[in-house]
Amino acid sequence: MKYLGSKKVKDFYVYNELMMRRDSFYENKKIAIRLIATALGII
């Protein structure tokens, strides 16, 4: 996937490309970070 590369991508670019509203993007980002942390046993 192009978002998982080594190049830094700004949030604005990602939610613009995915045609998401800013609010829903940040809500999904927060949920995804929490799920990844839980899966890795950090939380």
Summary of the structure (lengths in Angstrom):
residues: 43
radius of gyration: 11.8
end to end distance: 26.3
largest distance: 31.8
contacts: 70
relative contact order: 0.11
helix: 65%
strand: 0%
